[in-house]
Amino acid sequence: MDYVAALVPPVVMAVAFIALIVTIVKSQGGANKAKEDAIVDAALARAEAAQQAPKGAQA
């Protein structure tokens, strides 16, 4: 029975890892994807605008 006790922790970790991956994959997309993409695009545009602004014009 020692081999069962030795195999249980890796099996439990593997099942937990697979469940985590499945949860991550399922949470991608969905109804809020367009809203999340718009927020990221706005943040990137703001960062690029700040980078391109003259050094004396930054607030």
N, C-alpha and C positions, 0 to 999 in steps of 0.2 A: 504493500500500500504506500510505500515511500515514493514510488514513481508517480502516483496520483497526486500526492501533496507537492511534488516538484513541478508537475505540469499545470496545476491549477492557476498559479499567479500569471504565467505567460498567456494562458488561454483567456483569462479574465481581461488582461491588458489588451490583447488583440481584439476581443469583442468590443471593448470600450473605444479603442482607436477606430474601428470600423464604424461604430455608431457615431463618433465625432465627425468622421469624413462624410457620412451620409447626411448628417444634419447640416454641415457646411454646404454641401452640394444642393440640398433641397432649399436652403435659404437664399440661394443665388437667384436673381430674377424676381418674378412676381409683380404684384401691383405697384410696389414702390420703386421698382428698378429705374424708371424714367426720372422720378423725382430725385433719387440718389445720384444718378448720372448727371443731372442738371446741377446739383450742389457741387459735385466734384469739378465739373467743367467751369463753374463760376469761380471756384477757389483757384483753379489753375490759371484762369484768365486774369484774376486779381494779382496773383504772384508774378505772372509774366509782365503785367503792366507796371508793377512796382519795380521790377528788375530793369525795365527799359526806361523808366523815368530818370531825368537828370538828377544827379546827386544833390543839388541845391534845392530841388523842388519837392523832396520828400517831406511829409508832414511829421 
